[in-house]
Amino acid sequence: MAAVIFWVMAVVAVLGGIGVVASRQPIRSVLSLVVVMLALAVEFLILSAQFLFAVQIIVYAGAVMVLFLFVVALLGPMKERRQLRFQWGLALLVALVFGGFLYSMLGSVPFRAPQRTALSVFGTVQDIAYGLFTKYLYPFELTSVLLLVAAIGAIYLSRGGHGIQARREEDDRRA
Amino acid sequence: MTAVLLASLPAHVSYPFSQALSDLTQIAPIAWVTLTLLLCVLADLILPRHRRGTAVASMAVAGLVVSLGFAVWFWYRGDGHGAYAGYVTGDRFAVFFEMLFAVLGILVVLVSHAYLRRRGMLESEFHVLTLAGIVGMMTLGAATSLVTVFLGLELLSVAFYVTCGFAREETTAQEAAAKYLLVGGFASAFVLYGMALVYGAAGSTLLPVISQRLAHAGVLGNPLLSLGVILLGVGFAFKVSGVPFHQWTPDVYQGAPLPVTAFMSVGTKAAAFAMIIRVFVQALPSMTVEWQVLLAVVSAASMIVGNLMAIVQTSVKRLLAYSGIAQAGYVLIGVVAGGRAGLGAVLFYLFAYLFFNFGAFAILTVLVRPDGEHDDLGDLDGLGYRHPVLGVMMSIFMLSLAGFPPLAGFFGKFFLFSAGIAAGWTWLVVIAVLASVVSVSYYLRVLLHVWTPETAGKRLFVRAGPVAAVAVSAVLAVLFGIYPALLYGAGLFGAAPIPGR
């Protein structure tokens, strides 16, 4: 049963991925991405990581994708410029070379089943929390700095130009 | 209920305080800059508006000085080791780059403080982003896991995406920021895909573990790894702006504010080389032949294209951008040659390059006026007569870039080229020497403009901060030329933690 669900969801995820790239309209790309996220969430559930399943749906499929949808909807439907003809040829060539590489890779890689872990602990909130605050503490904290800096940068770039002018004038008056 | 859950947890999760303290000590220089960054964000909220800029700038400099102090102290103790479950290390290689980036950060803040005031831009945000860039660069030097390498890379990239477009009203700045964002995202994607494949082949993200596992695996002809190395190499070439992945460099350098260009030209390059050495030399010694050929081709192409394109430039910023591409080619020789001599030469060159390349960009800030930057070669006319000290220092930087003895640039090239010959890469060194001969022409062209007799030029904008930064750079560029053993010895010590071949 789990294997059937796995394969169904894997196919759905890959189709969603193709949809993200192949859709002509941005809004369809975003919706396809939601499909990918939901399929991945189900895969997490099959691995019995309930917490990740919930987080995946709430944060990615919920919050992040809704933001994407807002942005795309606000920007309005954009007309995509027609690609140059030689771009198609080049893209096809690169895709073929890359596909060949992937094919030969898959032929030579030994696959093995996931290791059995204690399912009562794996993927629980405690397990993830202990991982984040012991083994992965450094990358975890580094990620938080990265997000903070990205937020500061986004705020700086998106604040209106007249705000800066007003601040400059105020500085001049005080100085 | 809680007791049951806790009891079922594995035993390895205990993390005693002493361990936490020891881990934190290993990354003290990085942690201190991060703390300074957070304090600067807070200070920006609390302080009255007209004091913010200067206060945050002084805080940033103070924090970087303390961080430099930590790094120097650890350098002399020399007992750094892995921390945080092997994700980061405090070895001499890491500490070498922490010292380099702390010094760079201090110089950047000194120059940008005056520059931002002159252009009437917001200050504290800029310094916070500068600190973030420094944290990212230091992280790259200290990273011993693919995860931390990628996080450091992203941290420094995000900081530069924003600072490149810091002059938001200017279209050139917007173009620079957009271009760097797209190219940077592209490069990061390459690096990430390469990392994923390497992780798939080795089953670990820790660099020493990857090296160990692949050494016994008989990996010759493993397409998974080959593709991983090619993708990583392409991403790294983007970051050091090696040919043919260099097209973004001149446009971004020209559009970004001068202090950012100066910071990026030195910092991103040094950080990218730290990343290349960590990932290729430390983690993938089993794939040496593959990445050596890849880097040697990029190196040769960069030296040829960079030097030829620099000849025809009329903007000093673009000229220095192409010169930077060529310089990246020289430094790659040291990585390709490898061994302690090669890597020591790389570290020497990166540290010396910091001073003479940063100094050259920093001098251009005296030509800045509130309406924008003036960086055409013609704008430099008569600089040597209007301000002889700056003229002499510009001459030092240009001659050092060209590789004239007895300046730091000469010994940098000498160490790189001799390591290349010793490792048997004669054809590469022949190209390098020919390319440096060509490069003399455009460096001297800059000096020709600096020493054109013309006294009635535009007013110069000379402030204490930038001049101090330029003077320190000039003095060190000469000092490391007269007494290169000082820095070369440090470079050899810094390269020691990377296992040799």
Interface residues (C-beta under 8 A of the other chain):
Chain A: F101 S104 M105 S108 V109 A118 S120 V121 T124 Q126 D127 Y130 F133 T134 K135 Y136 L137 Y138 P139 L142 T143 V145 L146 L148 V149 A150 I152 G153 Y156 L157 G161 I164 R167 R168 E170 D171 R174 A175
Chain B: L5 L6 S8 L9 P10 V13 Y15 D23 I27 T34 L37 V41 R49 H50 A83 Y84 A85 Y87 V88 G120 M121 L122 E125 V128 L129 A132 V135 T139 S145 V147 T148 L151 G152 E154 L155 V158 A159 Y161 V162 G165 F166 R168 E169 A177 G200 N222 P223 L224 L227
